[in-house]
Amino acid sequence: MSDEEEIRKTARSAILSSWLMSFQKAMDCDTWGEPLVAEDIYKRISQQIEQESYPTTELFTGHEKSTEATSKAITLQDMKLISENFKLMKNDHQIRSNFPTDVVSVSTVTICLPNLQENDPDSEGTNNSSLLGSCRGNLLPAPPSFPGKTTLGIVIEKIALKSSYKYIDPFISVSVKDQNGVNVSITQRTPSSHRVENDCIIFNQTVYLQKPIEFLPLGFAVFFEFCHYKPKKKSTSTKCWTYIERDDMNDKRVSLELYKKPVDNRRKKLKLYSDRKVYFNVNLSLIV
């Protein structure tokens, strides 16, 4: 098995484990007489799967991506079958033909079950604190070393934002893109952070690029997106973003400027996120 296949297998296993745990929690809520909580979890898992349902993803097979619903009404028994299918997929077994859900593609890399708070700017006072859980992320360990090749390690330290305490389950999505904005490595996401100090959200999470720098195309850049959960829309949103180019990748601590969304994958038209000084702090290390 090649190194890239091993990375994909690790990521796939983490995804399926996360889905399985979420489904089991939802089924427990169903059993305990909390159908509304269970429904919210089911919907959120469905949204995460749908958001990642693109043909370009490579973690799952075409058969798994094209499996369609067999019924309009999804029952608790159906949910148990879905859970069983996740177990089969995790163990590299064939899923059942009557998989009872519309799974166009199954390649999400994280499940976020937010700890909703009343002070979120978009929540309109809604408090659903019974929805326990957090975004565990999908950070991967340092990849196998290659003689004479360099791995980039990035410690994501903190991000400084106004009213940073208001963001629900904030996390950083890290991707590697070429000059045309095409992903050239696996996207990783940090666990959500609930630590705020002096208008800074603290992460202190290490991300390793899964390909040596020498194996990446000329002109590539690492993108960082600050994401958070919006209960009003019941979805995850990117608030702002930044990036670092190959020429700036050295052993050093860096404060990166933040830019307004949408993310400009080609880095052509950049608009500062704010007139005030807001930064994204990372510590870079080149590992040979």
Sequence and secondary structure as in RCSB ss.txt:
>XXXX:A:sequence
MSDEEEIRKTARSAILSSWLMSFQKAMDCDTWGEPLVAEDIYKRISQQIEQESYPTTELFTGHEKSTEATSKAIT
LQDMKLISENFKLMKNDHQIRSNFPTDVVSVSTVTICLPNLQENDPDSEGTNNSSLLGSCRGNLLPAPPSFPGKT
TLGIVIEKIALKSSYKYIDPFISVSVKDQNGVNVSITQRTPSSHRVENDCIIFNQTVYLQKPIEFLPLGFAVFFE
FCHYKPKKKSTSTKCWTYIERDDMNDKRVSLELYKKPVDNRRKKLKLYSDRKVYFNVNLSLIV
>XXXX:A:secstr
  HHHHHHHHHHHHHHHHHHHHHHHHHHHHHTT HHHHHHHHHHHHHHHHHT  TT  SS HHHHH   S SS  
HHHHHHHHHHHHHHHTT    TT  S  S             TT TTSTT   TTS               TT  
EEEEEEEEEE TTGGG EEEEEEEEEE TTS B S  EE      EETTEEEEEEEEE SS GGGS TT EEEEE
EEEEETTTTEEEEEEEEEEEGGG SSEEEEEE EESS  TT  S  BS SS  EEEEEEEEE 
